[in-house]
Amino acid sequence: MPVVVVANPKGGVGKSTLSTQIAGYFASQNHAVMLGDADRQQSSKLWLSLRPEQARAIRSWELGNDQIAKPPKGTTHVVLD
């Protein structure tokens, strides 16, 4: 499973913008995509909630009973912001 991590210690450099665009590209190519938001501001998570319903699905973390975040079953591509 390809995992793309977009990371930079500086804020305001476009990490969330790039992450959402990469996830959107993978989804447009019919991949089962997960976009994980590890940023305090949760900008990527907000973007996911604003996507149109007719857009191809991009999912977020699933929390298990142990409260460990994991990609949803069937995920083929992961993008981490």
Phi, psi and omega in degrees: 000121175293136177236123177250123178249125176252109186222146176194134182290341182274140176276158174075024181256003176098019181300312182293320178298313180295317180300315181293325179291319177296314179299318178298321178297310180301318179298321180293341177265016177067030174268153175274104191253141170241132175249111180259130182252109180258006182276143179300324183285341177059038181294321180293321178296319176298316179302318178301320182290340181264354182293144178297146181299330182281350178289153178300145187293137168230121185259170179244186181304154167247132177264124177280177178300334180275005180065024175264128181281132181222156173295145176299151177303140179089356180294133178251336182222135180238134174239126180246127178258000000 
